[in-house]
């Protein structure tokens, strides 16, 4: 119990320090990008929320990164297919539209299969309870990150290039 308390305190302190340094400086320092800093925050957040042991974390993060990269690649492919469909929609034949739309839907299925496959791998490392919690933890991290970014942008001001500003309701 005492070890868990100490571990949680250290993780909380690390998250706080990373948060302060990453959001206090507008430009990347020492070659570290904002993306890298967000990734560090995500690692600390997920590790804390899932209460990963050191042994679990050593095996979990390579599996998680493999999953994230595979899903990111599939999403990029789907975005490219969607953009090609949108750009050429008026000039495509019905058969071409069907083929492209089916490709987009197949990509969504492929993403779900990747999530299932990698959840199985991750569950073997950290157990099903934590593997299932991971999906919720990722969503909470994204919400908190968006909330902080919106607060930095100034309450009520839309973010550039986003319809409606992607604001989080503060009420």
C-alpha positions in Angstrom: 0.0 0.0 0.0 2.8 2.4 0.9 4.6 1.6 -2.4 1.4 2.4 -4.3 1.0 5.7 -2.5 4.6 6.6 -3.2 4.3 5.6 -6.9 1.1 7.6 -7.3 2.7 10.6 -5.7 5.7 10.4 -8.0 3.5 10.0 -11.0 1.3 13.0 -10.0 4.4 15.1 -9.5 5.8 14.0 -12.8 2.6 14.9 -14.6 2.4 18.2 -12.9 6.0 19.1 -13.8 5.6 18.0 -17.4 2.3 19.9 -17.7 3.9 23.1 -16.4 7.0 22.9 -18.5 5.2 21.7 -21.7 2.5 24.4 -21.5 4.6 27.2 -20.1 6.9 27.4 -23.2 5.5 28.3 -26.6 8.4 26.8 -28.5 10.1 23.4 -28.3 13.3 23.4 -26.3 16.3 21.1 -26.6 14.8 19.5 -29.8 11.7 18.3 -28.1 8.5 19.0 -30.0 5.0 19.7 -28.6 4.0 16.3 -29.9 6.8 14.7 -27.9 5.6 16.6 -24.7 2.0 15.5 -25.3 3.3 11.9 -25.7 5.1 12.1 -22.4 2.0 13.4 -20.7 0.0 10.6 -22.3 2.4 8.0 -21.1 2.4 9.3 -17.5 -1.4 9.6 -17.5 -2.0 6.1 -18.8 0.6 4.6 -16.6 -1.0 6.2 -13.5 -4.6 5.5 -14.5 -4.0 1.9 -15.2 -1.7 1.6 -12.2 0.9 -0.2 -14.2 3.7 -1.9 -12.4 7.3 -1.4 -13.7 7.3 -4.9 -15.1 3.9 -4.4 -16.8 4.9 -1.0 -18.2 8.1 -2.4 -19.8 6.0 -4.9 -21.8 2.9 -2.8 -22.2 4.4 0.3 -23.9 6.0 -1.5 -26.9 2.7 -3.4 -27.5 0.7 -0.2 -27.1 3.0 1.7 -29.5 2.7 -1.1 -32.0 -1.1 -0.8 -31.8 -1.1 3.0 -32.0 1.1 3.0 -35.1 -1.0 0.3 -36.8 -4.3 2.2 -36.1 -2.7 5.6 -37.1 -1.6 4.1 -40.4 -5.1 2.7 -41.1 -6.8 6.0 -40.2 -4.4 7.9 -42.5 -5.2 5.5 -45.3 -9.0 6.0 -44.7 -8.6 9.8 -44.6 -6.8 9.6 -48.0 -9.5 7.5 -49.4 -12.2 9.8 -48.1 -10.4 12.8 -49.5 -10.1 11.2 -52.9 -13.8 10.4 -52.9 -14.7 13.9 -51.8 -12.4 15.6 -54.3 -13.5 13.6 -57.3 -17.1 12.9 -56.3 -18.8 14.8 -59.1 -16.7 13.1 -61.9 -16.8 9.5 -60.6 -19.1 6.9 -61.9 -21.6 5.1 -59.7 -19.4 2.0 -59.7 -16.3 4.1 -58.8 -18.1 5.7 -55.9 -19.3 2.3 -54.7 -15.8 0.9 -54.9 -14.3 3.9 -53.0 -17.1 3.9 -50.4 -16.6 0.2 -49.8 -12.9 0.8 -49.4 -13.6 3.4 -46.7 -16.0 1.0 -44.9 -13.5 -1.8 -45.2 -10.9 0.4 -43.6 -13.2 1.0 -40.6 -13.6 -2.8 -40.2 -9.8 -3.2 -40.5 -9.3 -0.6 -37.7 -11.8 -2.5 -35.5 -9.9 -5.8 -36.2 -6.6 -4.1 -35.3 -8.1 -2.9 -32.0 -9.4 -6.3 -31.2 -6.1 -8.1 -32.1 -4.0 -5.6 -30.1 -6.4 -5.6 -27.1 -5.8 -9.3 -27.0 -2.0 -8.9 -27.0 -2.2 -6.1 -24.4 -4.6 -8.2 -22.2 -2.0 -11.0 -22.1 0.4 -8.4 -20.6 -1.7 -6.4 -18.2 -4.9 -8.4 -17.9 -8.4 -7.9 -19.5 -9.6 -5.5 -16.8 -6.8 -3.0 -17.5 -6.8 -3.6 -21.3 -10.5 -2.7 -21.4 -10.0 0.3 -19.1 -7.3 1.5 -21.5 -9.9 2.6 -24.1 -11.7 4.7 -21.5 -8.4 6.1 -20.2 -7.4 7.2 -23.7 -10.6 9.1 -24.2 -10.4 10.8 -20.8 -6.8 11.9 -21.7 -7.9 13.3 -25.0 -10.8 15.2 -23.3 -8.5 16.7 -20.7 -5.9 17.6 -23.3 -8.5 19.4 -25.4 -9.9 21.2 -22.4 -6.4 22.5 -21.5 -5.8 23.5 -25.1 -9.1 25.3 -25.2 -8.3 27.1 -22.0 -5.0 28.2 -23.4 -6.8 29.5 -26.5 -9.0 31.7 -24.4 -12.4 30.7 -23.3 -15.0 31.2 -26.0 -12.6 31.7 -28.8 -12.7 29.1 -31.6 -9.6 27.2 -32.5 -8.3 27.9 -36.0 -9.4 25.6 -38.8 -12.0 23.9 -36.7 -15.7 24.6 -37.2 -17.2 25.6 -33.9 -13.8 25.8 -32.3 -14.0 22.3 -30.8 -14.8 23.9 -27.5 -15.5 21.9 -24.4 -18.7 22.9 -22.7 -17.7 24.4 -19.3 -21.2 24.3 -17.8 
